[in-house]
């Protein structure tokens, strides 16, 4: 057993002892009424992200390659940090502001930090590529590959247009996640959004290791007649990819550049009776359509990657419609704290009422406090 695995095992044992100790303390009976154990306080999305991190850890521990030891250390650190923050967030006696900040750091950081580490994780987990298989399946099922078919339309102007939207993805992610995490007080809105976005990233980034690939730019590079060129946004895209060591990342299936904005668009359409979504949903639909085309026009993704991203976004949207509401109703009945609580101000009243069906797609949701 190498040093990285020994360190990982030691950290895992320490973490298990910590959880057991805190769980026993939180399970001690209160003079008023028994409190649920710490483990019982965990929400579905806590288990989702924990399962994601444990899966990453297992992939890299069982993997190989020159970056494996570093990947094991990083993912172990991520896992321990996540658990410590969730313990703080879910311990009943912790002040609400402290618990709220810890929770808002725990889940988003676990997803975003591991995304930034994929150039260590993915080559260590599986040093293979399914590019040729995905390309062949595209040709067999659809008769064409968009990156090839659109090569004739590649000019500096079209490259800049789609590079702008591709780069805009990061801004869209920021302006959705930060205000939602810090300012949102409408519990039904917040819990739907958080479940959906964590579902997209956790399932998507685990699937990267199941179906690794680099993209058409690498498999089909010599066959393209028109180079991608542009003065502003295309260089920005290239620099961003290079900063994350894109050449080492097999992160194409599913396309999260497709899944994330598609989920945001579906979410905005569903909540179009509220601010700011009543104004943003048409803009999001337009931007998302351009981002999806950009992923293939700029030769990052195959058509199957995009279809997988759309499927992932749809599954996140449908489950977010009903599962978080069912969970909060259950937590209220069993004396557990809600999944989310606002950072500031009075506790909002959330009368969960009738839980919507998962397949009632765009029906307007039950009105919540605030518009």
Secondary structure, DSSP 8 states (H G I E B T S, - for coil): --HHHHHHHHHHHHHHHHHHHHHHHHHS--SS-----HHHH--HHHHHHHHHHHHHHHHHHS--STTHHHHHHHHHHHHHHHHHHHHHHH-TTS-HHHHHHHHHHHHHHHHHHHHHTHHHHHHHH-----HHHHHHHHHHHHS--HHHHTGGG--HHHHHHHHHHHHHHHHHHHHHHHHHHHT---HHHHHHHHHHHHHHHHHHHHHHHHS----HHHHSGGG-SS----SSHHHHHHHHHHHTTGGG----SS-HHHHHHHHHHHHHHHTTTSTTHHHHHHHHHHHHHHHHHHHHHTTS--HHHHHHHHHHHHHHHHHHHHHHHHHHHHHHHTT---S---SSSS-------S---TT--SS-----S--
